[in-house]
Amino acid sequence: MLRLASFVRSPFSFLFAKSSKEEAVAAYVLREHGAGRRLEEIMQDPYVQNRLSLEQQHRVLSRADIVHDLGEQAIAEARASLSSQ
């Protein structure tokens, strides 16, 4: 019943909701990058590849928190490597 009530309150909220898979991968990317790994390498990990489509991977790389923490240059390099797949 609670889900119905929240849907009635905001029937279009699902359009702006992030998937839990994207949240988990974003946390993984930040954690691995913090451990010193390159972003391109992290995005090629089976953990990322098995959980997100190419479109979802691009969406993760567009998130403000990811861009802020990793920097524009690292994001641009990762996007270029995704485009070459």
N, C-alpha and C positions, 0 to 999 in steps of 0.2 A: 504494500500500500504506500509505503514511503516513496518508492520510485515513481509511482503514479503522481503523487503530490508534487514531487520536484519537477516532473515533466510538465505538469499543468502550469506551474509557476513560470517556467522558462522553456517553452516547447522547442526553441531553436538552439538551446545550449549545446546540443550534440555537435553542431556545426563548428564550434570553437573549442571543443574538448580535445585534449591531446591523448593519444592512446597510451596505455600503460607500457606497451612495448617500446614506444618512442621515449618515454620517460626513463625506462630502465637502460636503454642504449645511451641516452644522453648522459646519464650518471656514469656509465661505464667509460664513455669517451673521456669525460672530465677526469675520472680516476686514473685511467691509463696514461693520459697526457701528462697528468701531474707526476706520474712515475717516470717520466722522461721519454716516452715513446712518441714517435712522429704520428701526426694525425692521419696521413695517408695510409700508414701501416695499420693503424687501429681500425680504419674504415674497411680494410680488407679482411679483418678477423672473421672467422666463421661465426662467432657470436653475433656480430653485426649483420653479416650477410644472410644468416639463417632466420633472423627476426624481422628485418625490414626490407621492403621493396626499394628499388632505386629511388622512387619518388619520396618515400618516407626518409631515406638517407639524406636526400637534399633538404627535406623539411627540417631534419635535426640540425643540419649545418646552417640553417637560416635562423635558428632560435637565437634570441638576443643574449641569453645567458651563455650560450656556447661561443658566440662571436666575441662577446666581451672577455670571457676567460681565456680563449685560445688566440685571439687576435685575427685581424683581417687577412694577413698574409698566409697564415696556416689554413684558414678556411678557403681561400682562393686556390691554394695548391691542392687541397683535398677535393674541391669541386672539379678541378681540372682532371684529377685522376679518376673520379667517378664518371666523367663524361667520356673518357677514353675506353670504358669497359664495353 
